[in-house]
Every structure is written in structure tokens, then in C-alpha cells.
Amino acid sequence: MLNTNSSALAEHNEHETVVAKPPFSVKPESLGSAEFRHDYGIKYAYLAGAMFKGIASIELVVAMGKAGLMGYFGTGGSDVEEIKSAIVRIQSELNRGQPYGMNLLSNLENPELEMKTVELFLQHGVRYAEASAYMQISPALVRFRLSGIKRSSRGTIEIRNHVLAKISRPEVAEAFLRPAPEKIVEKLVAEGHLSAEEAALGREIPVAQDICVEADSGGHTDRGNASVLIPAIRSLSKIIMSEQNYLQPIRVGAAGGIGTPEAAAAAFVLGSDFVLTGSINQCTVEAGTSNSVKDILQELNVQDTDYAPAGDMFEIGAKVQVVKRGLFFPARANKLYDLYLHHKSIDEIDSHTKQLIQEKYFKRSFDEVWMETKAYYLNKHPEKLAMIERSPKQKMALIFRWYFVHTSRLATNGSNEQKVDYQIHCGPALGAFNQWVKGTELESWCKRHVADIGELLMTETALILENRMAALDTQIIHRM
């Protein structure tokens, strides 16, 4: 960077021209979209994303809100009463209008739960939803987005509810970038969930005003590349905005792999209107997981994760990114999926392998696992049980899926009994973060607080961009 205390100087010779320039000044509050910060009521274009089973906890969301930032509570895997309790507690803590959001998870197997979750949001005045795992637009999502929409006295459209859609594929992004499907809207009107005015105005806005491009990340992942995806989705959004004549711009943000100022700076240089972090927040005081998991996470490096089948989408082979260092879960989960692919029932599996799974993986018999699974379906989905029991392959899938539920519980509860089986969703961003803070007080997770991390990350990102631009400007001047 040029010395800002010296007077302006111009020096000419046959090799170069040097001209003093005013200093660059990049502030963390200037990064990203100003409109995004205004609409969300936050000081930085920075969000803490949801993590399932309340790992993105009440405490995490409250801490972010009190710091003038925003986090999304992780509703995945929670029932309606647990979600309701979380909303009530968050609202009681953030009682001065501080920002907060709730995750809205696609649920193709149980759309009723998705709709009940939206009804809770509407009843309790939740205005910000992070839509995750959607492959298509659902009635529940449309109901949330369009409820309360109205035309102002000035003729503009006032939108009450904000949807931030986490996507990793252009065709899914396009569904969110366009207005809600007409058939879904008409059905919601017929059922009394939307008014005719809400339906009509819904044709003039996208399902989501904010698209979060999720590159390779912890948990469910399509292993996308941010430098490829972000420009492609930004280009798509501009095309659709022009086609639809939207009055408000669509914001495109970035998630996945953001654990250092350099990574966040790269996202903003690519044109991101905001950034969203995940894995790095899991290793904080406020995260709703066990201390045993946090002890593991703070030691990770960038190479310490792997891919395994997703328990909730086991049969279709969807993947999650998880911790592999010191853990058997990734290898065992992949083994179970391989057995599922190549066998029609558990009875076809050789006796040695069956014994290995029951004694080493499950620590109980297949019969015991099935009885637990059967009890769950009798309570939650009794209408599906008879069909499952007639299909040996589906029964095998559910027995294997039990392992994924079990290993998540082991990690969340910090069980010492099967520590090697912990299922911990995490991306390499945390390894990069650990290296960044090595040798500082943040090396210990006990000193890591989610809002402080957001503040530090954005401040350092601004400094990096300031220094890079000044250095680039100096190089250009010297080549003139």
C-alpha cells in the first residue's frame, strides 16, 4: 500500500510511472448488499446457517441477534412442539426486535410436518426462513412466502415473509427465482390458506428474494465449486429478473467452504451479496452439540473430512460430508450402502458380515433394531408399516438407516460408549479456520463465540480486500 502520509508524487522515466493514490478503505459493514443488510436488519451481510437437530441452537441464534447479526435455528429432526418451544424462547430473549430466522426443511416423506411448521411460523410471526434441501417448490413454502403480502398505498408490494433458499443446482435455483407455481397457489386459495389478493400479488415476486449458493459444505452436499456456481447463478438470476420485470433485485449469496477471511473475500469478489457460514459455528460455545464433538472439531485440518451416505436419503445415495479423523462412521456408513445396493434382503448377506455389523457397528442384533424401528413407525406412520414388512429390501434399508440416527445421537449426546461411530457433519472450512486461529486464544473452542467469529471474520475480510486492492493498484501503476 502507498504511504498515505507523503505528499503526492509523480516520477517519470522510461521504465515506469509512479503516482500517489488516495488510500483504499474497505469497511466490513460495506461488504455485500446494502439492501440485504437493511431488509434483514443486520449490520453485516453475514449469516449463521441452520444445522439440524438444534446444533444451530437457541443460544446461537440469540447470541447472533443480540450482536446485530442473524442466525437460523436448526429445525431439522425436531417435532412441532420442539420447534414451537424454540420459537417462544428465541422471541423471549430477542424481545427488542433483534433479527433471527428459522430453518424450513423440505420433507417429501412427511409434507404435513412441513405445513405444520409453516403454520407455527405464521402463528408466531416468524418472518425469516432458510429453505433447505428443496428440489421443488412445496405448498408449505409458498404459503409462508405469500402470507401477508399486500399492495401499499404507494402501489408497491409489501412482502412480510423472507425466504432465503439454499441451493446447489441451477434448475433448483430457477424454481426459486420464478413466481410460485400457479397450481400450488390455486390450491392454497381453494383451501383458504391464501387470499385472492395474496395469490394475485404472488405472480409478481419470486419464491425467494435471496438465493444462497451452497458449494461443497458440511452435511448434505452436491460437492459444488463456488467459483463455478456463483457466476452461473448470478447470471441466471439476472436473466429471470429481466424476464419477470421484478421491481426488487434478487440477492445471490455464498455458503460452503467459508472458514477464513480469504474465503469470504473470494466470495465477495465473485459478486456475492452476502455470505453464510456453517461448519465453523458448530465448534463454538453456543453450538448445540456435545463437548466431545467440539473437542474433535477443534483439532481438524482441511483434509479430515469425507463423504458418506445421507441417512435421510439413504436409498437414493445422497451424500453428506462428515468428519473422518479418528472415526469409523464414514467407512461403516459406506459399507452399509454398498450392501444395500448389492443385496435384496439382509438374509442374502453372508454370516460373517452380518455378525460384524451387529457386534461392531450396531452393538445390538438386527431384530432389536427392527423392533425399535417398527415401534417408531407404529407411532408415527402406521399406514406404511404393512407395505414395509412386505418388502425385504425396504426393511433392510430401514434397519441400516437406524445406524445413521443412532450415530447422530451418539455425537449429540457425547456418548463415550461408541465414540468411533460419531456422525459429525462438517466441511473442510473448519479445518481452515482452525489453522487460521492456531496459536491464538481461539484455538480452544471454549473461547469461540459465534457472534465474535462473525465480527472477526468480516473485519479481517474487509482488511484483506483493502490490502489486495491497494497492492493491485500499485502493480497497475508501476506497469503504466
C-alpha positions as CSV (number, residue, x, y, z in Angstrom):
1,M,0.0,0.0,0.0
2,L,1.2,3.5,-0.7
3,N,2.4,5.7,2.1
4,T,-0.6,7.9,2.8
5,N,1.5,10.4,4.9
6,S,3.7,11.5,2.0
7,S,2.7,14.2,-0.5
8,A,1.6,13.5,-4.0
9,L,4.5,12.5,-6.1
10,A,4.9,11.7,-9.8
11,E,8.1,10.3,-11.1
12,H,8.6,9.6,-14.8
13,N,11.3,7.6,-16.6
14,E,11.4,5.2,-19.4
15,H,10.5,2.1,-17.3
16,E,7.6,3.2,-15.1
17,T,5.3,5.9,-13.8
18,V,4.6,6.2,-10.1
19,V,1.6,8.3,-8.9
20,A,0.5,8.6,-5.3
21,K,-3.1,7.5,-4.9
22,P,-5.6,8.0,-2.1
23,P,-5.8,5.0,0.3
24,F,-8.4,2.3,-0.2
25,S,-10.8,2.0,2.7
26,V,-13.0,-1.1,2.9
27,K,-15.3,-1.5,5.9
28,P,-16.9,-4.7,7.0
29,E,-20.3,-3.0,7.0
30,S,-19.8,-2.1,3.4
31,L,-19.3,-5.6,2.1
32,G,-22.1,-7.2,0.1
33,S,-25.6,-5.8,-0.5
34,A,-26.7,-2.7,1.5
35,E,-30.3,-3.6,0.6
36,F,-29.8,-7.1,2.0
37,R,-28.5,-5.7,5.3
38,H,-31.4,-3.3,5.5
39,D,-34.1,-5.9,4.8
40,Y,-32.6,-8.3,7.4
41,G,-31.9,-5.6,10.0
42,I,-28.3,-6.7,10.4
43,K,-25.0,-4.7,10.4
44,Y,-23.0,-7.1,8.1
45,A,-24.0,-9.1,5.1
46,Y,-23.2,-12.2,7.2
47,L,-25.5,-15.0,8.4
48,A,-25.0,-18.2,10.5
49,G,-26.8,-21.0,8.8
50,A,-29.0,-23.7,10.3
51,M,-27.6,-27.0,11.4
52,F,-30.0,-29.9,12.1
53,K,-31.3,-31.1,15.5
54,G,-30.7,-27.7,17.0
55,I,-27.0,-27.7,16.6
56,A,-27.7,-24.2,15.3
57,S,-29.2,-23.8,18.8
58,I,-31.4,-21.3,20.6
59,E,-28.3,-19.9,22.3
60,L,-26.5,-19.5,18.9
61,V,-29.5,-17.7,17.3
62,V,-29.9,-15.4,20.4
63,A,-26.2,-14.6,20.5
64,M,-26.2,-13.6,16.9
65,G,-29.3,-11.5,17.2
66,K,-28.0,-9.6,20.3
67,A,-24.8,-8.8,18.3
68,G,-26.8,-7.2,15.4
69,L,-26.3,-10.3,13.2
70,M,-28.6,-13.2,12.4
71,G,-28.6,-16.9,12.7
72,Y,-31.1,-19.6,11.7
73,F,-32.3,-22.2,14.2
74,G,-31.8,-25.8,13.0
75,T,-35.3,-27.3,13.0
76,G,-34.4,-30.5,11.1
77,G,-35.1,-33.6,13.1
78,S,-37.3,-31.7,15.6
79,D,-41.1,-32.2,16.1
80,V,-43.6,-29.4,16.1
81,E,-43.6,-29.0,19.9
82,E,-39.8,-28.7,19.9
83,I,-39.9,-26.1,17.1
84,K,-42.6,-24.2,18.9
85,S,-40.6,-24.2,22.1
86,A,-37.6,-22.9,20.3
87,I,-39.5,-20.0,18.7
88,V,-41.0,-19.0,22.0
89,R,-37.6,-19.0,23.8
90,I,-35.9,-17.1,21.0
91,Q,-38.6,-14.4,20.9
92,S,-38.5,-14.0,24.7
93,E,-34.7,-13.4,24.5
94,L,-34.8,-11.2,21.4
95,N,-37.6,-9.0,22.7
96,R,-36.4,-5.8,21.2
97,G,-36.9,-6.7,17.5
98,Q,-33.5,-8.2,17.0
99,P,-33.2,-10.4,13.9
100,Y,-33.5,-14.2,13.9
101,G,-34.6,-16.9,11.5
102,M,-35.8,-20.5,11.4
103,N,-34.9,-23.3,9.1
104,L,-37.7,-24.7,6.9
105,L,-36.7,-28.2,5.7
106,S,-38.2,-29.9,2.7
107,N,-40.0,-33.0,3.8
108,L,-41.2,-35.1,0.9
109,E,-41.9,-38.1,3.2
110,N,-44.0,-36.0,5.6
111,P,-45.3,-32.8,3.9
112,E,-47.8,-32.5,6.8
113,L,-44.9,-31.7,9.2
114,E,-43.6,-29.1,6.8
115,M,-47.0,-27.5,6.6
116,K,-47.4,-27.6,10.4
117,T,-44.0,-25.9,10.8
118,V,-45.1,-23.1,8.5
119,E,-48.3,-22.7,10.5
120,L,-46.2,-22.3,13.6
121,F,-44.1,-19.7,11.8
122,L,-47.2,-17.7,10.8
123,Q,-48.9,-18.0,14.2
124,H,-45.8,-16.7,16.0
125,G,-44.8,-14.0,13.5
126,V,-41.6,-15.7,12.2
127,R,-40.5,-13.6,9.2
128,Y,-37.3,-15.2,8.0
129,A,-37.0,-18.7,6.8
130,E,-34.0,-20.6,5.4
131,A,-35.3,-23.1,2.9
132,S,-33.1,-26.2,2.8
133,A,-33.0,-29.5,0.8
134,Y,-35.7,-28.4,-1.7
135,M,-35.7,-29.9,-5.1
136,Q,-39.1,-28.5,-6.0
137,I,-41.4,-25.8,-4.6
138,S,-43.8,-27.1,-1.9
139,P,-47.3,-25.8,-0.9
140,A,-45.9,-25.1,2.6
141,L,-43.1,-22.9,1.3
142,V,-45.5,-20.9,-1.0
143,R,-47.9,-20.4,1.9
144,F,-45.2,-18.9,4.1
145,R,-43.9,-16.7,1.3
146,L,-47.2,-15.2,0.2
147,S,-49.0,-14.9,3.5
148,G,-49.4,-11.3,4.4
149,I,-48.3,-9.9,1.1
150,K,-50.2,-6.7,0.1
151,R,-50.2,-3.6,-2.1
152,S,-49.2,-0.4,-0.3
153,S,-50.9,2.9,-0.7
154,R,-48.0,3.9,-2.9
155,G,-48.6,1.0,-5.2
156,T,-45.6,-1.0,-4.2
157,I,-45.8,-4.6,-3.0
158,E,-45.1,-5.1,0.7
159,I,-43.7,-8.6,1.4
160,R,-43.8,-9.7,5.0
161,N,-42.0,-13.0,4.9
162,H,-38.5,-13.5,3.6
163,V,-37.3,-16.8,2.1
164,L,-33.6,-17.5,1.7
165,A,-33.1,-20.6,-0.5
166,K,-30.0,-22.7,-0.1
167,I,-29.4,-24.3,-3.5
168,S,-26.5,-26.0,-5.3
169,R,-28.1,-26.6,-8.7
170,P,-29.2,-24.1,-11.4
171,E,-32.5,-25.9,-12.0
172,V,-33.4,-25.6,-8.3
173,A,-32.3,-22.0,-8.2
174,E,-34.6,-21.3,-11.2
175,A,-37.6,-22.7,-9.4
176,F,-37.0,-20.3,-6.5
177,L,-36.2,-17.4,-8.8
178,R,-39.6,-17.6,-10.5
179,P,-43.1,-16.9,-9.1
180,A,-44.8,-19.7,-7.2
181,P,-46.3,-22.4,-9.4
182,E,-49.9,-21.4,-10.3
183,K,-51.3,-24.9,-9.4
184,I,-50.0,-24.7,-5.9
185,V,-51.2,-21.1,-5.4
186,E,-54.7,-22.0,-6.7
187,K,-54.9,-25.0,-4.3
188,L,-53.8,-22.9,-1.4
189,V,-56.5,-20.3,-2.2
190,A,-59.2,-23.1,-2.5
191,E,-58.1,-24.4,0.9
192,G,-58.4,-20.9,2.5
193,H,-54.7,-20.6,3.2
194,L,-54.2,-17.6,0.8
195,S,-56.5,-14.8,-0.2
196,A,-57.2,-13.9,-3.8
197,E,-55.1,-10.7,-3.4
198,E,-52.1,-12.6,-2.0
199,A,-52.4,-15.1,-4.9
200,A,-52.5,-12.2,-7.5
201,L,-49.6,-10.3,-6.0
202,G,-47.6,-13.6,-5.7
203,R,-47.4,-13.6,-9.5
204,E,-45.2,-10.5,-9.3
205,I,-42.5,-11.8,-6.9
206,P,-40.1,-14.7,-6.8
207,V,-40.5,-17.5,-4.3
208,A,-37.2,-16.4,-2.8
209,Q,-35.6,-12.9,-2.9
210,D,-32.4,-14.3,-1.7
211,I,-30.5,-17.3,-3.2
212,C,-27.7,-18.8,-1.2
213,V,-25.3,-20.8,-3.5
214,E,-24.1,-23.7,-1.4
215,A,-20.7,-25.0,-2.6
216,D,-19.1,-28.1,-1.1
217,S,-20.2,-28.0,2.5
218,G,-20.6,-29.9,5.7
219,G,-23.7,-32.2,5.8
220,H,-25.8,-32.6,2.7
221,T,-23.7,-31.6,-0.3
222,D,-23.6,-31.8,-4.1
223,R,-19.8,-31.1,-3.9
224,G,-20.2,-27.9,-5.9
225,N,-17.4,-25.4,-6.8
226,A,-18.1,-21.9,-5.6
227,S,-16.1,-20.2,-8.4
228,V,-18.2,-22.0,-11.0
229,L,-21.6,-21.9,-9.3
230,I,-21.8,-18.3,-8.1
231,P,-21.3,-16.6,-11.5
232,A,-23.7,-19.1,-13.1
233,I,-26.4,-18.5,-10.6
234,R,-25.9,-14.7,-10.7
235,S,-26.2,-14.8,-14.5
236,L,-29.4,-16.9,-14.3
237,S,-30.9,-14.5,-11.7
238,K,-30.3,-11.5,-14.0
239,I,-31.9,-13.3,-16.9
240,I,-35.0,-14.2,-14.9
241,M,-35.2,-10.8,-13.3
242,S,-35.4,-9.2,-16.7
243,E,-37.9,-11.7,-18.0
244,Q,-40.2,-11.3,-15.0
245,N,-39.7,-7.5,-14.7
246,Y,-39.2,-7.8,-10.9
247,L,-39.0,-4.4,-9.2
248,Q,-36.7,-5.6,-6.4
249,P,-33.3,-7.2,-7.2
250,I,-32.6,-10.8,-6.3
251,R,-29.6,-11.2,-4.0
252,V,-27.2,-14.1,-4.5
253,G,-25.0,-15.1,-1.6
254,A,-22.4,-17.8,-0.9
255,A,-22.1,-20.7,1.5
256,G,-19.9,-23.8,1.8
257,G,-16.1,-23.6,2.4
258,I,-16.2,-20.2,4.2
259,G,-13.9,-20.5,7.2
260,T,-11.3,-17.8,6.7
261,P,-11.2,-14.2,5.6
262,E,-9.6,-15.2,2.3
263,A,-12.5,-17.5,1.5
264,A,-15.1,-14.8,2.4
265,A,-13.1,-12.2,0.4
266,A,-13.2,-14.6,-2.6
267,A,-17.0,-14.9,-2.3
268,F,-17.4,-11.1,-2.3
269,V,-15.1,-10.7,-5.2
270,L,-17.2,-13.2,-7.2
271,G,-20.1,-10.9,-6.6
272,S,-21.8,-12.4,-3.6
273,D,-24.3,-10.1,-1.9
274,F,-23.9,-12.0,1.5
275,V,-22.1,-14.9,3.0
276,L,-23.4,-17.7,5.2
277,T,-21.2,-19.9,7.5
278,G,-22.0,-23.3,8.9
279,S,-19.2,-25.7,10.0
280,I,-17.2,-23.1,11.9
281,N,-20.2,-22.3,14.1
282,Q,-20.5,-25.9,15.1
283,C,-17.3,-25.6,17.1
284,T,-18.4,-22.7,19.4
285,V,-19.6,-22.4,23.0
286,E,-23.2,-21.8,21.7
287,A,-23.5,-24.8,19.3
288,G,-26.0,-27.4,20.4
289,T,-23.7,-30.4,20.3
290,S,-21.6,-32.2,22.9
291,N,-18.3,-31.1,24.3
292,S,-16.8,-34.4,23.0
293,V,-17.7,-33.4,19.4
294,K,-16.3,-29.9,19.9
295,D,-13.0,-31.4,21.2
296,I,-12.8,-33.4,18.0
297,L,-13.7,-30.5,15.8
298,Q,-11.1,-28.1,17.1
299,E,-8.3,-30.5,16.1
300,L,-9.4,-30.9,12.5
301,N,-7.3,-29.9,9.5
302,V,-8.6,-29.4,5.9
303,Q,-8.1,-33.0,4.9
304,D,-10.0,-34.5,7.8
305,T,-13.5,-34.9,6.3
306,D,-15.0,-37.5,3.9
307,Y,-18.3,-38.3,2.2
308,A,-20.9,-40.8,3.4
309,P,-24.5,-41.7,2.5
310,A,-27.1,-39.4,3.9
311,G,-29.3,-41.3,6.4
312,D,-32.5,-39.4,5.5
313,M,-32.0,-40.1,1.8
314,F,-30.2,-43.5,2.1
315,E,-31.9,-45.3,-0.7
316,I,-31.1,-42.7,-3.4
317,G,-27.4,-42.4,-2.5
318,A,-27.4,-38.7,-1.5
319,K,-24.2,-37.7,0.3
320,V,-23.2,-35.9,3.4
321,Q,-19.8,-34.6,4.3
322,V,-18.6,-35.7,7.7
323,V,-15.6,-35.9,10.0
324,K,-13.3,-38.9,9.3
325,R,-10.3,-38.2,11.6
326,G,-10.3,-40.9,14.3
327,L,-13.8,-42.1,13.4
328,F,-15.2,-45.2,11.8
329,F,-18.5,-43.7,10.8
330,P,-17.7,-42.8,7.1
331,A,-16.3,-46.2,6.3
332,R,-19.1,-48.1,8.1
333,A,-21.8,-46.0,6.5
334,N,-20.4,-46.5,3.0
335,K,-20.2,-50.3,3.7
336,L,-23.9,-50.4,4.7
337,Y,-24.8,-48.6,1.5
338,D,-22.8,-50.9,-0.6
339,L,-24.5,-53.9,1.0
340,Y,-27.9,-52.3,0.3
341,L,-27.0,-51.9,-3.4
342,H,-25.9,-55.5,-3.9
343,H,-28.4,-57.4,-1.8
344,K,-32.2,-57.8,-1.9
345,S,-32.5,-58.5,1.8
346,I,-30.5,-59.0,5.0
347,D,-30.8,-62.7,4.6
348,E,-28.7,-62.6,1.4
349,I,-25.7,-61.1,3.3
350,D,-23.0,-63.6,4.4
351,S,-23.0,-64.6,8.0
352,H,-19.6,-63.1,8.8
353,T,-20.6,-59.6,7.6
354,K,-23.9,-59.8,9.4
355,Q,-22.1,-60.7,12.6
356,L,-19.6,-57.8,12.1
357,I,-22.4,-55.3,11.6
358,Q,-24.4,-56.4,14.7
359,E,-21.4,-56.7,17.0
360,K,-19.2,-53.8,15.9
361,Y,-21.5,-51.3,14.1
362,F,-24.8,-51.6,15.9
363,K,-23.8,-53.2,19.2
364,R,-27.2,-55.0,19.1
365,S,-29.0,-57.5,16.9
366,F,-30.9,-56.8,13.7
367,D,-34.0,-58.0,15.5
368,E,-33.6,-55.4,18.3
369,V,-33.0,-52.7,15.7
370,W,-36.1,-53.7,13.8
371,M,-38.3,-53.7,16.9
372,E,-37.2,-50.2,17.7
373,T,-37.8,-49.1,14.1
374,K,-41.2,-50.8,14.0
375,A,-42.2,-49.1,17.2
376,Y,-41.4,-45.7,15.6
377,Y,-43.5,-46.5,12.5
378,L,-46.4,-47.7,14.6
379,N,-46.4,-44.4,16.4
380,K,-45.6,-42.0,13.5
381,H,-46.6,-43.8,10.3
382,P,-48.7,-46.8,11.0
383,E,-50.2,-46.8,7.5
384,K,-46.8,-47.5,6.0
385,L,-45.8,-50.4,8.2
386,A,-47.6,-53.3,6.3
387,M,-46.1,-52.3,3.0
388,I,-42.6,-52.1,4.5
389,E,-42.9,-55.5,6.1
390,R,-43.8,-57.0,2.7
391,S,-40.6,-55.6,1.2
392,P,-37.4,-57.3,2.5
393,K,-35.2,-54.7,0.7
394,Q,-37.1,-51.8,2.2
395,K,-36.9,-53.4,5.6
396,M,-33.2,-53.8,5.2
397,A,-32.9,-50.1,4.2
398,L,-34.7,-49.0,7.4
399,I,-32.6,-51.3,9.6
400,F,-29.5,-49.7,8.0
401,R,-30.9,-46.2,8.3
402,W,-31.3,-46.8,12.1
403,Y,-27.4,-46.7,12.3
404,F,-27.5,-43.1,10.9
405,V,-30.0,-41.9,13.5
406,H,-28.1,-43.7,16.2
407,T,-24.7,-42.3,15.3
408,S,-26.1,-38.7,15.3
409,R,-27.5,-39.2,18.8
410,L,-24.1,-40.6,20.0
411,A,-22.4,-37.4,18.8
412,T,-25.0,-35.0,20.1
413,N,-25.1,-36.7,23.5
414,G,-21.3,-37.1,23.7
415,S,-21.5,-40.9,24.4
416,N,-18.2,-42.5,25.4
417,E,-19.5,-45.9,24.5
418,Q,-19.3,-45.7,20.7
419,K,-17.2,-42.6,20.2
420,V,-15.7,-44.0,17.0
421,D,-19.2,-44.1,15.5
422,Y,-19.9,-40.4,15.9
423,Q,-21.6,-38.9,12.9
424,I,-20.4,-35.3,12.7
425,H,-21.5,-33.2,9.7
426,C,-18.6,-30.9,8.8
427,G,-16.8,-29.4,5.9
428,P,-13.1,-28.5,5.4
429,A,-13.9,-24.9,6.2
430,L,-13.5,-25.7,9.9
431,G,-10.0,-27.1,9.2
432,A,-9.0,-23.9,7.5
433,F,-10.5,-21.9,10.4
434,N,-8.5,-24.0,12.9
435,Q,-5.3,-23.2,11.1
436,W,-6.1,-19.5,10.9
437,V,-6.6,-19.2,14.6
438,K,-3.8,-21.6,15.7
439,G,-1.7,-20.0,18.4
440,T,-4.4,-17.6,19.4
441,E,-6.9,-17.8,22.2
442,L,-9.5,-19.0,19.7
443,E,-7.5,-22.2,19.2
444,S,-9.7,-23.6,22.0
445,W,-13.4,-23.9,21.3
446,C,-14.1,-22.8,24.8
447,K,-13.1,-19.3,23.7
448,R,-15.1,-19.4,20.5
449,H,-18.3,-17.4,20.4
450,V,-20.4,-17.4,17.3
451,A,-21.0,-13.6,17.1
452,D,-17.4,-12.9,17.8
453,I,-16.4,-15.2,15.0
454,G,-18.7,-13.3,12.6
455,E,-17.3,-10.0,13.7
456,L,-13.7,-11.1,13.4
457,L,-14.3,-12.8,10.0
458,M,-15.9,-9.8,8.4
459,T,-13.4,-7.3,9.9
460,E,-10.5,-9.4,8.6
461,T,-12.2,-9.9,5.2
462,A,-12.5,-6.2,4.8
463,L,-8.8,-5.7,5.6
464,I,-7.7,-8.4,3.2
465,L,-9.8,-6.8,0.4
466,E,-8.4,-3.4,1.2
467,N,-4.8,-4.6,1.1
468,R,-5.3,-6.7,-2.1
469,M,-6.9,-3.7,-3.9
470,A,-4.1,-1.4,-2.8
471,A,-1.5,-3.9,-3.9
472,L,-3.2,-4.5,-7.3
473,D,-3.5,-0.7,-7.8
474,T,0.2,-0.3,-7.1
475,Q,1.1,-3.0,-9.6
476,I,-1.0,-1.4,-12.3
477,I,0.6,2.0,-11.7
478,H,4.1,0.6,-12.0
479,R,3.2,-1.0,-15.3
480,M,1.8,2.2,-16.8
